[in-house]
Every structure is written in C-alpha cells, then in structure tokens.
C-alpha cells in the first residue's frame, strides 16, 4: 500500500548550540544516523503542537519559542511493507533549558554542538539539508549570548 505521511523536523537551539540525536540501531529508517529530532503529526494535530509534543517525547525538553517554519524535506521510506511518501516540515525552536535530555527508545545518544560545526560531522545528506535550512534562518534571530 502507498501512503502519505506528514512529519515535523525540529531543530532545537540553546546558547548557540544545536541538538542532534543518534537514531537507535533498532530503527528501520537511518539506524545509527545523527540528525535533528523529528516525528509524525497526529491526525487533526496542529503542526506547532506536534513540534512541542515530539520534542518532549524524544528528549524531555520543552519549547520556549518556536522561531518559525524554515523549510521542508520530502523523502520515500517504507514501514511494515507500506511505501511512504513523507513530507517533513522543519521548524527552528529555542528550548527552555538544554538539560536534562532524556532520550526515548528511538534514539540512543545526543550531542549539543556549536552551530557552525555541523558541517564537520559525518551526517547523512538528509540531516545536512535539514540543518542547512535552519542555519540559513538562524542569523535572523540569534543574538550574542543567546
């Protein structure tokens, strides 16, 4: 069966650092890959509500402010034999606090990295394109000491 799936990608920022998660090796899509938190939008759910819910579910972090929608990604995947056409709408958010990060079972590690260092990491093309969307927008609101 072919299905359409809507996701939110979340780029959490705190004190000029961005949060990346490493997907658990048990995950079907990009196991072991580093990238920003993301998750499925529930039927009838507002996108902004999905951003706050997914970030909390995956990391226990709370959104202080949604800075804005910064772009989107489209990709194909499969789940339980279904072919999924995914639309991921990406948001830049500021978190209340960078700690504590408590991971759900879909992720097994995390890193806060300086914003300007993401290109030096071994990230998937998918993660890099999502982060590039964020960093094209980040200078519009980022201030020294933020």
MIKETI-611522 format. One record per residue: residue number from 1; residue in one letter; x, y, z of N, C-alpha, C, O, CB in turn. Coordinates in nm, 4 decimals. Atoms other than C-alpha are relative to their C-alpha. Glycine has a CB too. Layout:
// MIKETI-611522
> NUM, A, X, Y, Z, X, Y, Z, X, Y, Z, X, Y, Z, X, Y, Z
...
END
This chain:
// MIKETI-611522
> 1, X, 0.0839, -0.1172, 0.0000, 0.0000, 0.0000, 0.0000, 0.0889, 0.1242, 0.0000, 0.1950, 0.1250, 0.0624, -0.0957, -0.0006, 0.1214
> 2, X, -0.0715, -0.1270, 0.0037, 0.1177, 0.3544, -0.0726, -0.0742, 0.0989, 0.0894, -0.1963, 0.1125, 0.0828, 0.0124, 0.0543, -0.1465
> 3, X, 0.0592, -0.0960, -0.0928, 0.0632, 0.6190, 0.1946, 0.0798, 0.1290, 0.0005, 0.1975, 0.1326, -0.0355, -0.0073, -0.0587, 0.1416
> 4, X, -0.0625, -0.1313, -0.0164, 0.1376, 0.9851, 0.2536, 0.0142, 0.0252, 0.1495, -0.0796, 0.0016, 0.2257, -0.0842, 0.1140, -0.0698
> 5, X, -0.0319, -0.0174, -0.1409, 0.2984, 1.0748, 0.5856, 0.0482, 0.1433, 0.0218, 0.1327, 0.1916, -0.0535, 0.1076, -0.1030, 0.0466
> 6, X, -0.0438, -0.1356, -0.0329, 0.3377, 1.4228, 0.7426, 0.0778, -0.0050, 0.1312, 0.0316, -0.0603, 0.2310, -0.1217, 0.0984, 0.0106
> 7, X, -0.0896, -0.0023, -0.1154, 0.6239, 1.4791, 0.9863, 0.0390, 0.1438, 0.0313, 0.0264, 0.2329, -0.0526, 0.1262, -0.0862, -0.0260
> 8, X, -0.0651, -0.1261, -0.0332, 0.7760, 1.7701, 1.1743, 0.1454, -0.0302, 0.0345, 0.1752, -0.1263, 0.1055, -0.0727, 0.0728, 0.1186
> 9, X, -0.1405, 0.0038, -0.0368, 1.1507, 1.8186, 1.1948, 0.0240, 0.1152, 0.0955, -0.0276, 0.2252, 0.0755, 0.0937, 0.0084, -0.1256
> 10, X, -0.0194, -0.1003, -0.1045, 1.2721, 2.0090, 1.4982, 0.1482, 0.0261, 0.0162, 0.2257, -0.0661, 0.0415, -0.0627, -0.0455, 0.1342
> 11, X, -0.1388, -0.0385, -0.0178, 1.5987, 2.1990, 1.5179, 0.0066, 0.0819, 0.1281, -0.0167, 0.2028, 0.1260, 0.0551, 0.0804, -0.1238
> 12, X, -0.0059, -0.0695, -0.1289, 1.6437, 2.2834, 1.8892, 0.1311, 0.0769, 0.0144, 0.2386, 0.0236, -0.0131, -0.0157, -0.1001, 0.1159
> 13, X, -0.1158, -0.0858, -0.0191, 1.8809, 2.5709, 1.9659, 0.0019, 0.0468, 0.1463, -0.1016, 0.0811, 0.2035, -0.0031, 0.1218, -0.0989
> 14, X, -0.0197, -0.0549, -0.1343, 2.0229, 2.6731, 2.3053, 0.1431, 0.0500, 0.0107, 0.2368, -0.0255, -0.0152, -0.0305, -0.1066, 0.1106
> 15, X, -0.1325, -0.0592, -0.0211, 2.3166, 2.9072, 2.3745, 0.0936, -0.0252, -0.1184, 0.2066, -0.0707, -0.1008, 0.0624, -0.0555, 0.1278
> 16, X, -0.0780, 0.0131, 0.1236, 2.4401, 2.8986, 2.0132, 0.0395, -0.1436, -0.0334, 0.1334, -0.1656, -0.1100, 0.1238, 0.0835, 0.0100
> 17, X, -0.0224, 0.1412, 0.0295, 2.4316, 2.5162, 2.0068, -0.1280, -0.0615, -0.0544, -0.2383, -0.0149, -0.0259, 0.0478, -0.0761, 0.1261
> 18, X, 0.1136, 0.0721, 0.0565, 2.2066, 2.2781, 1.8179, 0.0051, -0.1441, 0.0513, 0.1123, -0.2024, 0.0674, 0.0018, 0.0047, -0.1574
> 19, X, 0.0096, 0.1364, -0.0495, 2.0844, 1.9423, 1.9437, -0.0138, -0.0980, -0.1152, -0.0986, -0.0817, -0.2030, -0.1179, -0.0142, 0.0960
> 20, X, 0.0100, 0.1108, 0.0943, 2.1462, 1.6308, 1.7360, -0.0206, -0.1287, 0.0788, 0.0340, -0.1453, 0.1879, 0.1271, -0.0092, -0.0905
> 21, X, 0.0265, 0.1295, -0.0605, 2.0203, 1.2824, 1.8195, 0.0549, -0.1094, -0.0897, 0.0571, -0.0952, -0.2120, -0.1509, -0.0199, 0.0246
> 22, X, -0.0411, 0.1169, 0.0783, 2.1604, 0.9471, 1.7124, -0.1119, -0.1028, 0.0076, -0.1520, -0.1461, 0.1157, 0.1359, -0.0600, 0.0521
> 23, X, 0.1081, 0.0978, 0.0067, 1.8912, 0.7087, 1.5958, 0.0494, -0.1367, 0.0461, 0.1608, -0.1783, 0.0144, -0.0564, -0.0088, -0.1430
> 24, X, -0.0319, 0.1333, -0.0498, 1.8892, 0.3716, 1.7654, 0.0257, -0.0953, -0.1167, -0.0312, -0.0792, -0.2246, -0.1141, -0.0533, 0.0890
> 25, X, -0.0282, 0.0994, 0.1032, 2.0281, 0.0789, 1.5679, -0.1208, -0.0878, -0.0298, -0.1223, -0.1580, -0.1309, 0.1169, -0.0866, 0.0418
> 26, X, 0.1214, 0.0787, 0.0235, 1.6849, -0.0850, 1.6005, -0.1006, 0.0731, -0.0890, -0.2006, 0.0143, -0.1301, -0.0654, -0.0351, 0.1326
> 27, X, 0.0905, -0.0764, 0.0868, 1.5193, 0.1918, 1.3946, 0.0150, -0.0458, -0.1447, 0.1253, -0.0789, -0.1883, 0.0281, 0.1520, 0.0116
> 28, X, -0.0035, 0.0442, 0.1404, 1.4288, 0.0998, 1.0359, 0.0531, 0.1078, -0.0930, 0.1244, 0.0776, -0.1887, -0.1390, -0.0418, -0.0452
> 29, X, -0.0426, -0.1099, 0.0860, 1.4902, 0.4434, 0.8843, 0.1256, 0.0636, 0.0587, 0.1234, 0.1146, 0.1708, -0.1132, 0.1057, -0.0159
> 30, X, -0.1286, -0.0588, -0.0370, 1.8526, 0.5628, 0.9050, 0.0501, -0.0437, 0.1379, 0.0810, 0.0420, 0.2207, -0.0109, 0.1497, -0.0037
> 31, X, -0.0506, 0.0446, -0.1306, 1.9623, 0.3437, 1.2008, 0.1429, 0.0474, 0.0221, 0.2266, 0.0382, -0.0677, -0.0067, -0.1531, 0.0111
> 32, X, -0.1333, -0.0466, -0.0358, 2.2665, 0.4888, 1.3791, 0.0362, 0.1368, -0.0542, 0.1462, 0.1860, -0.0289, 0.0993, -0.0971, -0.0468
> 33, X, -0.0290, -0.1312, 0.0602, 2.2409, 0.8192, 1.1903, -0.0262, 0.1130, 0.0994, -0.1174, 0.1057, 0.1818, -0.0850, 0.0210, -0.1270
> 34, X, 0.0189, -0.1209, -0.0800, 2.2769, 1.1565, 1.3599, -0.0888, 0.0977, -0.0767, -0.0784, 0.1099, -0.1987, 0.1369, 0.0657, 0.0351
> 35, X, 0.0846, -0.1006, 0.0625, 2.0169, 1.4234, 1.2932, -0.0881, 0.0678, 0.1025, -0.0837, 0.0342, 0.2208, -0.0851, -0.0622, -0.1092
> 36, X, 0.0893, -0.0702, -0.0921, 1.7602, 1.6558, 1.4435, -0.1205, -0.0874, 0.0359, -0.1555, -0.1789, -0.0387, -0.0473, 0.1332, -0.0620
> 37, X, 0.1220, 0.0728, -0.0363, 1.4548, 1.5236, 1.6294, -0.1076, 0.0195, -0.1059, -0.1143, 0.1244, -0.1700, -0.0519, 0.0461, 0.1374
> 38, X, 0.1138, -0.0124, 0.0916, 1.1501, 1.4549, 1.4139, -0.1033, -0.1052, 0.0371, -0.0739, -0.2010, 0.1087, 0.0446, -0.0159, -0.1493
> 39, X, 0.1039, 0.0970, -0.0273, 0.8225, 1.2722, 1.4288, -0.1271, 0.0297, -0.0761, -0.1430, 0.1357, -0.1366, -0.0286, -0.0049, 0.1464
> 40, X, 0.1244, -0.0045, 0.0759, 0.4819, 1.2110, 1.2813, -0.1007, 0.0970, 0.0628, -0.1118, 0.1081, 0.1849, -0.0608, -0.1401, -0.0095
> 41, X, 0.1101, -0.0862, -0.0431, 0.1994, 1.4628, 1.3007, -0.1239, -0.0873, 0.0137, -0.1602, -0.1595, -0.0792, -0.0244, 0.1185, -0.1011
> 42, X, 0.1219, 0.0776, -0.0216, -0.1112, 1.3046, 1.4518, -0.1167, 0.0599, -0.0783, -0.1196, 0.1802, -0.1043, -0.0341, -0.0063, 0.1500
> 43, X, 0.1174, -0.0450, 0.0742, -0.4405, 1.3255, 1.2622, -0.0687, 0.1132, 0.0768, -0.0992, 0.0988, 0.1952, -0.0987, -0.1179, -0.0243
> 44, X, 0.0687, -0.1147, -0.0593, -0.6018, 1.6652, 1.3309, 0.0865, 0.0887, 0.0866, 0.0383, 0.1897, 0.1378, -0.1131, -0.0475, 0.0802
> 45, X, -0.0892, -0.0760, -0.0875, -0.2984, 1.7952, 1.5232, 0.0573, 0.1213, -0.0733, 0.0936, 0.1116, -0.1906, 0.1141, -0.0898, 0.0516
> 46, X, -0.0666, -0.1181, 0.0547, -0.1666, 2.1479, 1.4635, 0.1501, -0.0282, -0.0080, 0.2053, -0.0960, 0.0787, -0.0288, 0.1271, 0.0874
> 47, X, -0.1437, 0.0236, 0.0179, 0.1928, 2.1477, 1.3342, 0.0805, 0.0478, 0.1204, 0.1718, -0.0216, 0.1651, 0.0496, 0.0700, -0.1262
> 48, X, -0.0743, -0.0541, -0.1145, 0.3148, 2.3670, 1.6217, -0.0170, -0.0882, 0.1230, 0.0763, -0.1036, 0.2018, -0.0463, 0.1431, 0.0313
> 49, X, 0.0219, 0.0910, -0.1122, 0.1571, 2.1297, 1.8740, 0.0828, -0.1274, -0.0185, 0.1371, -0.1813, 0.0780, -0.1504, -0.0345, 0.0136
> 50, X, -0.0810, 0.1187, 0.0287, 0.3302, 1.8362, 1.7033, 0.1475, 0.0267, 0.0291, 0.2167, -0.0613, 0.0804, -0.0180, -0.0434, -0.1467
> 51, X, -0.1389, -0.0373, -0.0291, 0.6658, 2.0198, 1.7298, 0.0270, -0.0126, 0.1498, 0.1238, -0.0767, 0.1908, 0.0296, 0.1448, -0.0485
> 52, X, -0.0192, 0.0034, -0.1458, 0.6264, 2.0649, 2.1065, -0.0120, -0.1417, 0.0547, 0.0681, -0.1825, 0.1387, -0.1018, 0.0911, 0.0694
> 53, X, 0.0220, 0.1363, -0.0479, 0.4935, 1.7117, 2.1627, 0.1168, -0.0911, -0.0374, 0.1698, -0.1623, 0.0479, -0.1307, -0.0561, -0.0570
> 54, X, -0.1076, 0.0882, 0.0459, 0.7579, 1.5345, 1.9527, 0.1322, 0.0312, 0.0692, 0.2048, -0.0605, 0.1076, 0.0169, 0.0118, -0.1510
> 55, X, -0.1256, -0.0339, -0.0679, 1.0477, 1.7275, 2.1061, -0.0035, -0.0520, 0.1431, 0.0956, -0.1074, 0.1907, 0.0244, 0.1534, -0.0015
> 56, X, 0.0098, 0.0485, -0.1375, 0.9229, 1.6436, 2.4555, 0.0059, -0.1518, 0.0054, 0.0745, -0.2080, 0.0909, -0.1290, 0.0493, 0.0648
> 57, X, -0.0002, 0.1466, 0.0003, 0.8581, 1.2780, 2.3705, 0.1393, -0.0572, -0.0251, 0.1775, -0.1565, 0.0368, -0.0965, -0.0522, -0.1055
> 58, X, -0.1312, 0.0545, 0.0364, 1.2045, 1.2278, 2.2192, 0.1127, 0.0417, 0.0936, 0.2130, -0.0288, 0.1052, 0.0345, 0.0420, -0.1389
> 59, X, -0.1129, -0.0545, -0.0765, 1.4141, 1.4405, 2.4574, -0.0344, 0.0487, 0.1403, 0.0561, 0.0746, 0.2196, 0.0600, 0.1123, -0.0755
> 60, X, 0.0483, -0.0592, -0.1256, 1.2038, 1.5616, 2.7557, 0.0292, 0.1500, 0.0086, 0.0151, 0.2097, 0.1153, 0.0637, -0.0712, 0.1190
> 61, X, -0.0227, -0.1450, 0.0023, 1.2960, 1.9177, 2.6505, -0.1305, 0.0709, -0.0352, -0.2149, 0.0171, -0.1069, 0.1122, 0.0376, -0.1019
> 62, X, 0.1185, -0.0793, 0.0292, 1.0326, 2.1902, 2.6383, 0.0359, 0.1182, -0.0891, 0.1420, 0.1789, -0.0752, -0.0658, 0.0487, 0.1298
> 63, X, -0.0175, -0.1125, 0.0917, 0.9962, 2.4516, 2.3669, -0.0273, 0.1298, 0.0749, -0.1319, 0.1461, 0.1377, -0.0937, -0.0131, -0.1236
> 64, X, 0.0230, -0.1344, -0.0535, 1.0412, 2.8072, 2.4876, -0.0695, 0.0849, -0.1048, -0.1652, 0.1568, -0.0759, 0.1331, 0.0662, 0.0438
> 65, X, 0.0588, -0.0786, 0.1087, 0.9639, 2.9606, 2.1495, 0.0252, -0.0703, -0.1328, 0.1365, -0.1142, -0.1616, 0.0583, 0.1442, -0.0025
> 66, X, -0.0159, 0.0471, 0.1373, 0.9009, 2.8337, 1.8004, 0.0394, 0.1218, -0.0814, -0.0387, 0.2156, -0.0968, -0.1320, -0.0687, -0.0562
> 67, X, -0.0515, -0.1148, 0.0750, 1.1146, 3.0679, 1.5918, -0.0620, 0.0074, -0.1385, -0.0743, 0.1157, -0.1957, 0.1520, -0.0074, -0.0115
> 68, X, 0.0673, -0.0024, 0.1289, 0.9467, 2.9638, 1.2709, 0.0211, -0.1261, -0.0803, 0.1094, -0.2074, -0.0529, 0.0461, 0.1169, -0.0791
> 69, X, -0.0141, 0.1076, 0.0965, 0.8969, 2.7173, 0.9934, 0.1124, 0.0410, -0.0943, 0.1132, 0.1533, -0.1449, -0.1350, -0.0280, -0.0776
> 70, X, -0.1189, -0.0380, 0.0755, 1.2228, 2.7061, 0.7996, 0.0130, -0.0713, -0.1332, 0.1030, -0.0410, -0.2115, 0.1214, -0.0264, 0.0815
> 71, X, -0.0074, 0.0722, 0.1261, 1.1550, 2.4690, 0.5142, -0.0638, -0.1361, 0.0129, -0.1341, -0.1654, 0.1096, 0.1441, -0.0138, -0.0460
> 72, X, 0.0568, 0.1342, -0.0008, 1.0606, 2.1159, 0.4280, 0.0938, -0.0957, -0.0721, 0.1842, -0.0553, -0.1451, -0.1397, -0.0010, -0.0657
> 73, X, -0.0728, 0.1069, 0.0674, 1.2023, 1.7854, 0.3117, -0.1027, -0.1012, -0.0489, -0.2066, -0.1202, 0.0142, 0.1060, -0.0672, 0.0950
> 74, X, 0.0849, 0.1082, 0.0494, 1.0435, 1.5118, 0.1022, 0.0892, -0.1204, -0.0250, 0.1970, -0.1085, -0.0833, -0.0775, 0.0416, -0.1303
> 75, X, -0.0784, 0.1209, 0.0203, 1.1649, 1.1543, 0.1016, -0.0919, -0.1214, 0.0044, -0.2031, -0.1161, 0.0570, 0.1117, -0.0120, 0.1064
> 76, X, 0.0743, 0.1258, 0.0026, 1.0479, 0.7990, 0.0473, 0.0578, -0.0931, 0.1057, 0.1780, -0.0919, 0.1322, 0.0054, -0.0661, -0.1414
> 77, X, -0.0427, 0.1028, -0.0941, 1.0622, 0.5232, 0.3063, -0.1041, -0.1116, -0.0030, -0.2029, -0.1038, -0.0759, 0.0175, 0.0583, 0.1451
> 78, X, 0.1004, 0.1056, -0.0094, 0.8810, 0.2032, 0.3918, -0.0174, -0.0393, 0.1455, 0.0753, -0.0300, 0.2260, 0.0397, -0.1228, -0.0856
> 79, X, 0.0316, 0.0433, -0.1357, 0.7123, 0.0768, 0.7047, -0.0988, -0.1145, -0.0087, -0.2079, -0.1003, -0.0638, -0.0572, 0.1171, 0.0856
> 80, X, 0.0867, 0.1180, -0.0030, 0.5661, -0.2687, 0.7537, -0.0553, -0.0348, -0.1378, -0.1714, -0.0739, -0.1503, -0.1147, 0.0224, 0.0967
> 81, X, 0.0409, 0.0340, 0.1348, 0.5533, -0.3232, 0.3769, -0.0731, 0.1098, -0.0747, -0.1024, 0.0951, -0.1933, -0.0849, -0.1183, 0.0044
> 82, X, 0.0655, -0.1128, 0.0663, 0.3846, 0.0102, 0.3042, 0.1060, 0.0969, -0.0511, 0.2041, 0.1254, 0.0176, -0.0985, 0.0721, 0.0966
> 83, X, -0.0878, -0.1017, 0.0559, 0.5576, 0.2586, 0.0768, -0.0507, 0.1359, 0.0475, -0.1667, 0.1709, 0.0255, 0.0050, -0.0080, -0.1570
> 84, X, 0.0383, -0.1297, -0.0550, 0.5566, 0.6007, 0.2447, 0.0638, 0.1133, -0.0791, 0.1841, 0.1126, -0.1051, 0.0399, 0.0098, 0.1474
> 85, X, -0.0480, -0.1258, 0.0565, 0.5872, 0.9355, 0.0719, -0.0092, 0.0998, 0.1151, -0.1189, 0.1368, 0.1567, -0.0849, 0.0467, -0.1290
> 86, X, -0.0071, -0.0830, -0.1199, 0.6994, 1.1616, 0.3580, 0.0215, 0.1468, -0.0342, 0.1054, 0.1811, -0.1175, 0.1115, -0.0487, 0.0910
> 87, X, -0.0201, -0.1441, 0.0042, 0.6648, 1.5373, 0.3844, 0.0358, 0.0421, 0.1412, -0.0461, 0.0319, 0.2325, -0.1277, 0.0766, -0.0535
> 88, X, -0.0455, -0.0461, -0.1312, 0.8690, 1.6730, 0.6748, 0.0091, 0.1512, -0.0019, 0.0843, 0.2083, -0.0808, 0.1371, -0.0631, 0.0378
> 89, X, 0.0005, -0.1451, -0.0110, 0.8010, 2.0348, 0.7708, 0.0909, 0.0361, 0.1173, 0.0677, -0.0073, 0.2301, -0.1463, 0.0566, 0.0199
> 90, X, -0.1066, -0.0246, -0.0965, 1.1017, 2.1747, 0.9575, -0.0180, 0.1330, 0.0726, -0.0514, 0.2354, 0.0130, 0.1346, -0.0028, -0.0696
> 91, X, 0.0157, -0.1158, -0.0874, 1.0918, 2.4178, 1.2497, 0.1269, 0.0236, 0.0803, 0.1932, -0.0704, 0.1241, -0.1197, -0.0189, 0.0941
> 92, X, -0.1082, -0.0422, -0.0871, 1.3589, 2.6102, 1.4354, -0.0628, 0.0397, 0.1330, -0.1562, 0.1199, 0.1356, 0.0829, 0.1182, -0.0630
> 93, X, 0.0575, -0.0297, -0.1309, 1.2894, 2.6238, 1.8112, 0.1098, 0.0328, 0.0998, 0.2218, -0.0176, 0.0912, -0.0842, -0.1180, 0.0505
> 94, X, -0.0861, -0.0258, -0.1147, 1.4505, 2.7673, 2.1196, -0.0581, -0.0793, 0.1157, -0.1792, -0.0781, 0.1378, 0.0101, 0.1544, 0.0336
> 95, X, 0.0479, 0.0811, -0.1116, 1.4306, 2.5378, 2.4210, 0.0136, 0.0753, 0.1313, 0.0953, 0.1666, 0.1435, 0.0766, -0.1324, 0.0070
> 96, X, -0.0021, -0.0635, -0.1314, 1.3653, 2.6376, 2.7821, 0.1360, -0.0191, 0.0654, 0.1938, 0.0751, 0.1196, -0.1111, -0.0570, 0.0898
> 97, X, -0.1294, 0.0343, -0.0587, 1.6815, 2.4608, 2.9006, 0.0612, -0.1124, -0.0830, -0.0105, -0.1954, -0.1390, -0.0146, -0.0423, 0.1507
> 98, X, -0.0681, 0.1036, 0.0783, 1.9425, 2.2427, 2.7318, 0.0110, -0.1320, 0.0759, 0.0539, -0.2326, 0.0194, 0.1388, 0.0476, -0.0398
> 99, X, -0.0075, 0.1218, -0.0803, 1.9227, 1.9885, 3.0150, -0.1245, -0.0129, 0.0852, -0.1909, 0.0877, 0.1103, 0.1261, -0.0003, 0.0886
> 100, X, -0.0613, 0.1270, 0.0363, 1.8260, 1.7331, 3.1079, -0.0586, -0.0519, -0.1302, -0.1760, -0.0289, -0.1595, -0.0189, -0.1030, 0.1118
> 101, X, 0.0490, 0.0676, 0.1192, 1.7990, 1.5444, 2.7812, -0.0222, -0.1461, 0.0390, 0.0712, -0.2163, 0.0777, 0.1009, 0.0141, -0.1217
> 102, X, 0.0363, 0.1382, -0.0311, 1.6162, 1.2161, 2.8404, -0.0537, -0.0606, -0.1284, -0.1592, -0.0201, -0.1772, -0.1059, -0.0088, 0.1175
> 103, X, 0.0332, 0.0540, 0.1316, 1.6010, 1.0050, 2.5257, -0.1070, -0.1082, 0.0061, -0.1134, -0.1865, 0.1008, 0.1239, -0.0553, -0.0653
> 104, X, 0.0951, 0.1097, 0.0155, 1.3147, 0.7847, 2.4126, 0.0712, -0.1180, -0.0666, 0.1908, -0.1101, -0.0949, -0.1244, 0.0448, -0.0837
> 105, X, -0.0629, 0.1213, 0.0537, 1.3762, 0.4363, 2.2673, 0.0439, 0.0121, -0.1460, 0.1208, -0.0714, -0.1936, -0.0951, -0.1153, 0.0129
> 106, X, -0.0386, -0.0128, 0.1405, 1.4117, 0.5628, 1.9090, 0.1390, 0.0618, -0.0183, 0.1934, 0.0616, -0.1287, -0.1026, 0.0836, -0.0736
> 107, X, -0.1326, -0.0623, 0.0053, 1.7401, 0.7395, 1.9935, 0.0863, -0.0553, 0.1123, 0.0357, -0.0914, 0.2185, -0.0104, 0.1547, 0.0104
> 108, X, -0.0859, 0.0554, -0.1041, 2.0454, 0.6221, 2.1854, 0.1142, 0.0916, 0.0443, 0.1927, 0.0548, 0.1317, 0.0570, -0.1283, -0.0475
> 109, X, -0.1029, -0.0944, -0.0426, 2.2723, 0.9273, 2.2126, -0.0396, 0.1388, -0.0495, -0.1242, 0.1531, -0.1377, 0.1416, -0.0413, -0.0541
> 110, X, 0.0257, -0.1375, 0.0426, 2.2695, 1.3049, 2.1788, 0.1267, 0.0831, 0.0150, 0.2188, 0.0466, 0.0881, -0.1158, 0.0623, 0.0817
> 111, X, -0.1098, -0.0968, -0.0080, 2.5085, 1.5970, 2.1312, -0.0559, 0.1394, -0.0197, -0.1397, 0.1622, -0.1070, 0.1103, -0.0304, -0.1057
> 112, X, 0.0188, -0.1422, 0.0281, 2.4802, 1.9707, 2.1642, 0.1284, 0.0434, -0.0699, 0.2370, 0.0290, -0.0137, -0.0292, 0.0858, 0.1330
> 113, X, -0.1196, -0.0416, 0.0734, 2.7176, 2.1077, 1.9015, -0.0109, 0.1479, -0.0353, -0.1210, 0.1991, -0.0553, 0.0192, -0.0855, -0.1282
> 114, X, 0.0035, -0.1389, 0.0449, 2.8174, 2.4634, 1.8135, -0.0627, 0.0092, -0.1393, -0.0373, -0.0745, -0.2259, 0.1422, 0.0603, -0.0009
> 115, X, 0.0745, -0.0155, 0.1242, 2.6004, 2.5881, 1.5308, 0.0895, -0.0095, -0.1227, 0.0519, -0.0716, -0.2221, -0.0727, 0.1318, -0.0003
> 116, X, -0.0856, -0.0045, 0.1190, 2.8924, 2.6435, 1.2949, 0.0816, -0.1262, -0.0218, 0.1638, -0.1290, -0.1133, 0.0927, 0.1165, 0.0092
> 117, X, -0.0802, 0.1212, 0.0142, 3.0352, 2.2904, 1.3395, -0.0740, -0.1183, -0.0609, -0.0149, -0.2251, -0.0768, 0.0523, -0.0395, 0.1326
> 118, X, 0.0752, 0.1160, 0.0490, 2.7605, 2.0715, 1.1956, 0.0577, -0.0550, -0.1303, 0.0485, -0.1751, -0.1558, -0.1463, 0.0374, -0.0206
> 119, X, -0.0520, 0.0468, 0.1287, 2.9296, 2.0559, 0.8540, 0.1230, -0.0892, 0.0163, 0.1585, -0.1624, -0.0761, 0.0344, 0.1187, -0.0884
> 120, X, -0.1185, 0.0823, -0.0207, 3.2366, 1.8895, 1.0073, -0.0353, -0.1411, 0.0491, 0.0529, -0.2263, 0.0597, 0.0930, 0.0677, 0.0997
> 121, X, 0.0421, 0.1316, -0.0475, 3.0325, 1.5918, 1.1337, -0.0363, -0.0913, -0.1162, -0.0666, -0.0451, -0.2262, -0.1187, 0.0131, 0.0952
> 122, X, 0.0384, 0.0993, 0.1004, 2.9612, 1.2732, 0.9427, -0.1510, -0.0209, 0.0080, -0.1985, -0.1142, 0.0728, 0.0767, -0.1352, 0.0214
> 123, X, 0.1463, 0.0035, -0.0028, 2.5896, 1.3366, 0.8871, -0.0533, -0.0462, -0.1346, 0.0123, -0.0311, -0.2377, -0.0577, 0.1386, 0.0360
> 124, X, 0.0647, 0.0388, 0.1252, 2.3518, 1.1954, 0.6299, -0.0344, 0.1244, -0.0814, -0.0480, 0.2339, -0.0270, -0.1273, -0.0836, 0.0275
> 125, X, 0.0404, -0.1099, 0.0878, 2.2633, 1.4113, 0.3311, -0.1335, 0.0581, 0.0459, -0.1556, 0.1790, 0.0395, -0.0100, -0.0481, -0.1466
> 126, X, 0.1310, -0.0399, -0.0511, 1.9112, 1.4221, 0.4741, 0.0144, 0.0950, 0.1197, -0.0515, 0.1988, 0.1240, -0.0818, -0.1244, 0.0402
> 127, X, -0.0203, -0.0840, -0.1180, 2.0317, 1.5665, 0.8090, 0.0651, 0.1319, -0.0376, 0.0267, 0.2369, 0.0139, 0.0854, -0.0729, 0.1036
> 128, X, -0.0695, -0.1222, 0.0415, 2.2638, 1.8166, 0.6413, -0.0974, 0.0973, -0.0667, -0.0930, 0.2170, -0.0386, 0.1161, -0.0336, -0.0962
> 129, X, 0.0934, -0.0907, 0.0676, 1.9861, 1.9557, 0.4199, -0.0970, 0.0624, 0.0994, -0.1325, 0.1794, 0.0857, -0.0778, -0.0746, -0.1095
> 130, X, 0.0895, -0.0545, -0.1025, 1.7562, 1.9957, 0.7219, 0.0719, 0.1064, 0.0825, 0.0158, 0.2126, 0.1096, -0.0523, -0.1126, 0.0920
> 131, X, -0.0755, -0.0960, -0.0789, 2.0271, 2.1702, 0.9229, 0.0340, 0.1248, -0.0810, 0.0361, 0.2349, -0.0261, 0.1272, -0.0643, 0.0528
> 132, X, -0.0283, -0.1167, 0.0841, 2.1159, 2.3963, 0.6290, -0.1201, 0.0935, -0.0039, -0.1038, 0.2155, -0.0036, 0.0379, -0.0438, -0.1427
> 133, X, 0.1209, -0.0835, -0.0044, 1.7545, 2.5170, 0.6258, -0.0005, 0.0829, 0.1281, -0.0323, 0.2018, 0.1263, -0.1285, -0.0876, -0.0086
> 134, X, -0.0008, -0.0700, -0.1285, 1.7904, 2.6058, 0.9932, 0.1046, 0.1100, 0.0019, 0.0764, 0.2215, 0.0459, 0.0256, -0.0980, 0.1140
> 135, X, -0.1074, -0.0952, -0.0116, 2.1223, 2.7812, 0.9598, -0.0089, 0.1121, -0.1024, 0.0581, 0.2143, -0.0883, 0.1302, -0.0700, -0.0131
> 136, X, 0.0307, -0.1107, 0.0894, 2.0018, 2.9861, 0.6665, -0.0914, 0.0998, 0.0698, -0.0941, 0.2175, 0.0338, -0.0650, -0.0512, -0.1297
> 137, X, 0.0934, -0.0845, -0.0733, 1.7418, 3.1239, 0.9097, 0.0541, 0.0476, 0.1339, 0.0090, 0.1501, 0.1850, -0.1281, -0.0737, 0.0218
> 138, X, -0.0388, -0.0233, -0.1375, 1.9298, 3.1234, 1.2389, 0.0566, 0.1394, 0.0253, 0.0311, 0.1961, 0.1316, 0.0997, -0.1018, 0.0407
> 139, X, -0.0598, -0.1314, -0.0218, 2.1203, 3.4504, 1.1948, -0.1033, 0.1101, 0.0091, -0.0736, 0.2187, 0.0589, 0.0969, 0.0313, -0.1100
> 140, X, 0.1055, -0.1009, -0.0072, 1.7916, 3.6356, 1.1642, -0.0464, 0.0250, 0.1435, -0.0965, 0.1333, 0.1739, -0.1182, -0.0425, -0.0854
> 141, X, 0.0475, -0.0190, -0.1376, 1.7136, 3.5813, 1.5334, 0.1058, -0.0207, 0.1057, 0.0863, 0.0194, 0.2204, -0.1126, -0.0920, 0.0270
> 142, X, -0.1021, 0.0315, -0.0974, 2.0336, 3.4672, 1.7011, 0.0755, 0.1260, 0.0430, 0.1191, 0.2042, -0.0414, 0.0966, -0.1032, -0.0569
> 143, X, -0.0745, -0.1148, -0.0524, 2.1987, 3.7271, 1.9243, 0.1116, -0.0514, 0.0894, 0.1009, -0.1614, 0.1435, -0.0935, 0.0977, 0.0786
> 144, X, -0.1092, 0.0446, -0.0866, 2.5268, 3.7083, 2.1171, -0.0528, -0.0318, 0.1404, -0.1329, 0.0426, 0.1970, 0.1111, 0.1078, 0.0072
> 145, X, 0.0399, 0.0405, -0.1338, 2.4814, 3.5234, 2.4453, -0.1333, -0.0715, 0.0057, -0.1777, -0.1088, 0.1143, -0.0049, 0.1182, 0.0879
> 146, X, 0.1302, 0.0671, 0.0016, 2.1511, 3.3640, 2.3338, 0.0137, -0.1468, 0.0278, -0.0861, -0.2188, 0.0302, -0.0692, 0.0203, -0.1328
END
